[in-house]
């Protein structure tokens, strides 16, 4: 065989192999990018998808064309199920756009991208205290608005001002090419097929929900206590030291608050109702905030949420970070590998079982028999609410923290 024939054969074999890899990756769709039919036992469970959600969710959300949009980080992504029975016909379809580890600005920009379709009528946005605090030495950036454009924005259909963006089709085509032809995608496709019957495989549904099943093997192997110990240590390290603040004095705001402001402006212009809610935190998580001497800042953050947004037409503000029967359930003791909390995976992430009760209150005003999960905030009741929370915390932990408003 001469070299030309050899080269021709080599190229044909290479093209055939690439085509085979592409067909397999698209058929399995390990990241949920292509939206192919999901077949139980073949590609329904997608263990690699949670690690690619920032790439897959912009495309996935547009396919769903949701009437209801869930926003936030990994907490609502794991805690609010788009298939929950509390969603009525007028709420459907529901899409969970929770983005783990994202900034509030990233949440805003991805929501703008999806809301621009015109299908969204209701937004539920889970807010986190730690997404709104920053160190004093970083405050010179707090007044810059909008922030400098970032690489991930290139796959969004609209700019910050909601005008049509350019180049997003090319960026998403690149994402699709990598998902179809890369060796990593092939590996993840094979893992996907082999994981269909594995209990405890990670997953991300076609509605953007992460059922957090990958916690189960950890609990079976080491017990749920280890998850609490790890998260508590992580939070203690993150919040140690002084200099924390939530607004910059020069502009009386911050990037995070301005992101919420902008979402509400877009929602008002498009006739979208918005429910802002403070995510539930377990007793352990709130205790770390208390012991870090950040409880006054925690209270001030809730006060600002109530004062800035609770009186806006078409907007509700809820607080689920309370000390009650849901959040104070003690974790199993060390070494217990069979018991699990009913409402929490670990101090920072609540289970969909608690999310069901939250939705029942927020959507229908229904209070569970065991008591309310959260409280709807208003400017009129916020001071009384914060004082009651302070007294509960002081009774539980008893350290010297300044009382709200003092």
MARGU-500976 format. One record per residue (C-alpha): x, y, z. Coordinates in steps of 0.2 Angstrom, whole numbers, plus 5000, padded with zeros to 4 digits. Each point is the difference from the previous one (the first is absolute). Last residue first. Layout:
! residues N
@u:X v:Y w:Z
...
! end
This chain:
! residues 406
@u:4857 v:5242 w:5348
@u:4988 v:4997 w:4985
@u:5004 v:4981 w:5001
@u:5007 v:4994 w:5016
@u:5019 v:5000 w:5001
@u:5008 v:4983 w:5002
@u:5007 v:4994 w:5016
@u:4998 v:4981 w:5000
@u:4985 v:4990 w:5006
@u:4999 v:4987 w:4987
@u:4982 v:4994 w:5001
@u:4992 v:5014 w:5010
@u:5010 v:5013 w:4990
@u:4994 v:4992 w:4983
@u:4982 v:5000 w:5006
@u:5002 v:5018 w:5006
@u:5007 v:5006 w:4984
@u:4987 v:4992 w:4990
@u:4986 v:5009 w:5010
@u:5009 v:5016 w:4998
@u:5001 v:4997 w:4981
@u:4982 v:4997 w:4998
@u:4995 v:5015 w:5011
@u:5011 v:5011 w:4989
@u:4993 v:4992 w:4984
@u:4982 v:5002 w:5004
@u:4995 v:5016 w:4991
@u:5013 v:4999 w:4986
@u:4992 v:4983 w:4995
@u:5008 v:4983 w:5000
@u:4990 v:4984 w:4997
@u:5005 v:4987 w:5013
@u:5007 v:4983 w:4998
@u:4996 v:4981 w:5003
@u:4985 v:5003 w:5010
@u:4994 v:4987 w:5013
@u:4999 v:4982 w:5002
@u:4983 v:4999 w:4991
@u:5007 v:5008 w:4985
@u:4995 v:5018 w:4995
@u:4991 v:5002 w:4984
@u:5002 v:5018 w:4992
@u:4998 v:4992 w:4982
@u:5016 v:5005 w:4991
@u:5012 v:5005 w:5013
@u:4994 v:4989 w:5014
@u:4998 v:4984 w:4989
@u:5016 v:5004 w:4992
@u:5009 v:5000 w:5016
@u:4992 v:4984 w:5005
@u:5006 v:4991 w:4984
@u:5017 v:5008 w:5002
@u:5002 v:4991 w:5017
@u:4997 v:4983 w:4991
@u:5011 v:5006 w:4986
@u:5015 v:5000 w:5013
@u:5009 v:5014 w:5007
@u:5018 v:5005 w:4996
@u:5011 v:5010 w:5012
@u:5001 v:4990 w:5016
@u:5000 v:4983 w:4992
@u:4987 v:4990 w:4990
@u:4986 v:5008 w:5009
@u:4981 v:4998 w:5003
@u:4998 v:4982 w:5006
@u:5017 v:4997 w:5007
@u:5008 v:4983 w:4997
@u:5003 v:4985 w:5010
@u:5008 v:4984 w:4993
@u:5019 v:5004 w:5001
@u:5001 v:5005 w:5018
@u:5019 v:5001 w:5003
@u:4999 v:5018 w:5007
@u:4983 v:5004 w:5007
@u:4985 v:5004 w:4989
@u:4997 v:5019 w:4997
@u:4989 v:5009 w:5012
@u:4984 v:5007 w:4993
@u:5001 v:5019 w:5003
@u:4996 v:5006 w:4983
@u:4983 v:4992 w:4998
@u:4994 v:5002 w:5018
@u:5004 v:5018 w:5000
@u:5015 v:5012 w:4999
@u:4996 v:5010 w:4984
@u:5009 v:5002 w:4984
@u:4984 v:4999 w:4990
@u:4997 v:5018 w:4997
@u:4988 v:5006 w:4987
@u:4999 v:5015 w:4989
@u:4986 v:5003 w:4987
@u:5000 v:5011 w:4985
@u:4986 v:5005 w:4988
@u:4999 v:5018 w:5006
@u:5016 v:5004 w:5010
@u:4997 v:5001 w:5019
@u:5011 v:4985 w:5004
@u:5014 v:5005 w:4989
@u:5011 v:5014 w:5008
@u:4995 v:5000 w:5018
@u:4997 v:4981 w:5002
@u:5017 v:4995 w:4991
@u:5009 v:5014 w:5010
@u:4994 v:4993 w:5016
@u:5005 v:4983 w:4995
@u:5017 v:5006 w:4997
@u:5001 v:5010 w:5016
@u:4995 v:4984 w:5010
@u:5015 v:4990 w:4992
@u:5011 v:5015 w:5003
@u:4995 v:5000 w:5018
@u:5003 v:4981 w:5001
@u:5017 v:5001 w:4993
@u:5010 v:4998 w:5016
@u:5008 v:4984 w:4993
@u:4991 v:4990 w:5014
@u:4983 v:5006 w:4993
@u:5004 v:4996 w:4982
@u:5006 v:4983 w:5005
@u:4984 v:4997 w:5011
@u:4990 v:5004 w:4984
@u:5008 v:4986 w:4991
@u:4998 v:4987 w:5014
@u:4982 v:5005 w:5003
@u:4997 v:4995 w:4982
@u:4998 v:5014 w:4987
@u:4984 v:5002 w:4990
@u:5002 v:5012 w:4984
@u:4995 v:5018 w:5001
@u:4986 v:5002 w:4988
@u:4996 v:5012 w:4986
@u:4983 v:4997 w:4991
@u:4998 v:5009 w:4984
@u:4985 v:5003 w:4988
@u:5004 v:5003 w:4982
@u:4991 v:5014 w:4990
@u:5015 v:5003 w:4988
@u:5005 v:5018 w:5006
@u:4997 v:4995 w:5018
@u:5011 v:4984 w:4998
@u:5014 v:5010 w:4991
@u:5000 v:5013 w:5014
@u:4999 v:4986 w:5014
@u:5015 v:4991 w:4992
@u:5010 v:5016 w:5000
@u:4997 v:5004 w:5018
@u:5005 v:4982 w:5004
@u:5017 v:5002 w:4991
@u:5002 v:5017 w:5008
@u:4999 v:4992 w:5017
@u:5013 v:4987 w:4995
@u:5012 v:5013 w:4992
@u:4999 v:5011 w:5016
@u:4990 v:5015 w:5007
@u:5001 v:5016 w:5009
@u:5011 v:5007 w:4986
@u:5015 v:5006 w:5010
@u:4995 v:4991 w:5016
@u:5002 v:4983 w:4992
@u:4987 v:4988 w:5005
@u:5000 v:4982 w:5008
@u:5016 v:5001 w:5011
@u:5013 v:4989 w:5007
@u:5016 v:5008 w:5007
@u:5004 v:4987 w:5013
@u:5007 v:4982 w:5000
@u:4993 v:4983 w:4998
@u:4985 v:4998 w:4989
@u:5007 v:4988 w:4987
@u:5010 v:4989 w:5013
@u:4985 v:4998 w:5011
@u:4989 v:4996 w:4984
@u:5011 v:4987 w:4994
@u:5002 v:4992 w:5018
@u:4981 v:5000 w:5001
@u:4998 v:4992 w:4983
@u:5012 v:4986 w:5004
@u:4993 v:4996 w:5017
@u:4983 v:5000 w:4993
@u:5004 v:4988 w:4986
@u:5009 v:4989 w:5012
@u:4985 v:4999 w:5011
@u:4990 v:4992 w:4986
@u:5009 v:4983 w:5002
@u:5016 v:4994 w:4992
@u:4996 v:4987 w:4987
@u:4981 v:5001 w:4999
@u:5000 v:5019 w:5002
@u:5013 v:5002 w:4987
@u:4991 v:4988 w:4988
@u:4984 v:5010 w:5002
@u:5007 v:5018 w:4997
@u:5001 v:4995 w:4982
@u:4981 v:5000 w:4999
@u:5000 v:5019 w:5001
@u:4984 v:5001 w:4990
@u:5007 v:5014 w:4989
@u:4986 v:5008 w:4990
@u:5003 v:5009 w:4983
@u:4984 v:4995 w:4992
@u:5008 v:4986 w:4989
@u:5006 v:4993 w:5016
@u:5018 v:5001 w:5008
@u:5007 v:4985 w:5007
@u:5013 v:4992 w:5012
@u:5000 v:4982 w:5002
@u:4994 v:4994 w:5018
@u:4992 v:4984 w:4994
@u:5009 v:4993 w:4985
@u:4987 v:4994 w:4987
@u:5004 v:5013 w:4987
@u:5018 v:5002 w:5004
@u:5008 v:4989 w:4986
@u:4991 v:5011 w:4986
@u:5006 v:5016 w:5008
@u:5017 v:4994 w:5003
@u:5002 v:4996 w:4982
@u:4993 v:5017 w:4995
@u:5012 v:5008 w:5012
@u:5015 v:4992 w:4992
@u:4994 v:5005 w:4983
@u:4997 v:5018 w:5006
@u:5018 v:5000 w:5007
@u:5006 v:4993 w:4983
@u:4992 v:5015 w:4991
@u:4989 v:4999 w:4985
@u:4982 v:5003 w:5005
@u:5001 v:5010 w:5016
@u:5015 v:5010 w:4993
@u:4990 v:5003 w:4984
@u:4985 v:5006 w:5010
@u:5009 v:5012 w:5010
@u:5008 v:5007 w:4985
@u:4983 v:5002 w:4992
@u:4995 v:5009 w:5016
@u:5013 v:5012 w:4998
@u:4996 v:5003 w:4981
@u:4982 v:5002 w:5004
@u:5004 v:5013 w:5013
@u:5011 v:5011 w:4989
@u:4989 v:5015 w:5000
@u:4988 v:5006 w:5014
@u:4983 v:5006 w:4998
@u:4996 v:5015 w:5012
@u:4995 v:4996 w:5018
@u:5011 v:5014 w:5007
@u:5012 v:4986 w:5007
@u:5001 v:4993 w:4983
@u:4989 v:4987 w:4994
@u:5001 v:4982 w:4992
@u:5013 v:4994 w:5013
@u:5015 v:4989 w:4994
@u:5012 v:5014 w:5001
@u:4995 v:5004 w:5018
@u:5012 v:4986 w:5006
@u:5015 v:5010 w:4995
@u:4997 v:5015 w:5011
@u:4994 v:5018 w:4997
@u:5006 v:5012 w:5012
@u:4988 v:5003 w:5014
@u:4984 v:5011 w:4996
@u:5003 v:5010 w:5011
@u:5016 v:5003 w:5009
@u:4995 v:5006 w:5018
@u:5005 v:4984 w:5009
@u:5018 v:5000 w:4992
@u:5008 v:5012 w:5012
@u:4992 v:4989 w:5014
@u:5013 v:4986 w:4999
@u:5010 v:5005 w:5015
@u:4984 v:5001 w:5011
@u:4997 v:4982 w:4997
@u:4984 v:4994 w:4991
@u:4983 v:4993 w:5005
@u:4985 v:4998 w:4989
@u:5003 v:4982 w:4993
@u:5003 v:4995 w:5018
@u:4982 v:5005 w:5005
@u:4993 v:4989 w:4987
@u:4985 v:5004 w:4989
@u:4987 v:4987 w:4992
@u:4991 v:5008 w:4985
@u:4983 v:4994 w:4995
@u:4995 v:5008 w:4984
@u:4982 v:5000 w:4992
@u:4993 v:5004 w:4983
@u:5014 v:4994 w:4989
@u:4996 v:4997 w:4982
@u:5006 v:5016 w:4992
@u:5016 v:4992 w:4993
@u:5010 v:5015 w:5008
@u:4997 v:4991 w:5017
@u:5013 v:4987 w:4996
@u:5014 v:5012 w:4996
@u:4996 v:5012 w:5014
@u:5000 v:4985 w:5012
@u:5017 v:4995 w:4995
@u:5006 v:5018 w:5002
@u:4992 v:5001 w:5018
@u:5007 v:4984 w:5006
@u:5017 v:5005 w:4994
@u:4998 v:5017 w:5009
@u:4996 v:4991 w:5016
@u:5016 v:4990 w:4998
@u:5000 v:4982 w:4996
@u:5006 v:4985 w:5011
@u:4987 v:4988 w:4994
@u:4988 v:5008 w:4987
@u:4981 v:4997 w:5003
@u:4990 v:5002 w:4984
@u:4986 v:4989 w:5005
@u:4987 v:5000 w:4987
@u:4981 v:4999 w:5003
@u:4987 v:4996 w:4986
@u:4988 v:5003 w:5007
@u:4995 v:5013 w:5013
@u:4983 v:5003 w:4993
@u:4997 v:4981 w:5001
@u:5004 v:5000 w:5019
@u:5017 v:4997 w:5007
@u:4998 v:4993 w:5018
@u:5002 v:4982 w:4994
@u:5019 v:5002 w:4998
@u:5006 v:4996 w:4982
@u:5011 v:5016 w:4999
@u:5008 v:4994 w:5016
@u:5006 v:5014 w:5012
@u:5014 v:4994 w:5012
@u:5015 v:4994 w:4990
@u:5000 v:5015 w:4987
@u:4993 v:5011 w:5014
@u:5016 v:4997 w:5010
@u:5012 v:4999 w:4986
@u:4999 v:5018 w:4995
@u:4985 v:5011 w:4997
@u:4985 v:5001 w:4987
@u:4984 v:4990 w:4998
@u:4991 v:5005 w:4984
@u:4981 v:4998 w:4997
@u:4991 v:5000 w:4983
@u:5015 v:4991 w:4993
@u:5005 v:4999 w:4982
@u:5007 v:4982 w:5003
@u:5012 v:5001 w:4985
@u:5006 v:5018 w:5005
@u:5005 v:4993 w:5017
@u:5010 v:4985 w:4993
@u:5010 v:5012 w:4989
@u:5005 v:5012 w:5014
@u:5001 v:4985 w:5012
@u:5013 v:4990 w:4991
@u:5016 v:5010 w:5002
@u:4998 v:5006 w:5018
@u:4993 v:4983 w:5004
@u:5015 v:4991 w:4995
@u:5005 v:4992 w:5017
@u:4982 v:4995 w:5003
@u:4999 v:4991 w:4983
@u:5013 v:4987 w:5003
@u:4989 v:4988 w:5010
@u:4986 v:5001 w:4987
@u:4986 v:4988 w:5004
@u:4987 v:4997 w:4986
@u:5014 v:4995 w:4988
@u:4998 v:4981 w:4997
@u:4989 v:4991 w:5013
@u:4986 v:5012 w:4999
@u:5001 v:5009 w:4983
@u:5002 v:5019 w:4999
@u:4995 v:5007 w:4983
@u:5014 v:5012 w:4993
@u:5001 v:5017 w:5008
@u:5017 v:5004 w:4992
@u:5009 v:5007 w:5015
@u:4994 v:4988 w:5014
@u:5018 v:4997 w:5006
@u:5001 v:4981 w:4996
@u:4991 v:5002 w:4983
@u:4999 v:4981 w:4998
@u:4994 v:5001 w:4982
@u:5011 v:5015 w:4996
@u:5015 v:4992 w:5008
@u:4998 v:4984 w:4991
@u:4997 v:5008 w:4983
@u:5015 v:5011 w:5002
@u:5011 v:4986 w:5005
@u:4995 v:4990 w:4985
@u:5002 v:5015 w:4989
@u:5018 v:5003 w:5007
@u:5004 v:4982 w:4997
@u:4994 v:5001 w:4982
@u:5009 v:5015 w:4997
@u:5016 v:4992 w:5007
@u:4997 v:4985 w:4990
@u:4998 v:5010 w:4984
@u:5015 v:5010 w:5004
@u:5011 v:4985 w:5002
@u:4994 v:4992 w:4984
@u:5004 v:5016 w:4991
@u:5017 v:5001 w:5008
@u:5004 v:4982 w:4995
@u:4994 v:5002 w:4983
@u:5011 v:5015 w:4998
@u:5015 v:4991 w:5008
@u:4999 v:4986 w:4988
@u:4993 v:4983 w:5005
! end
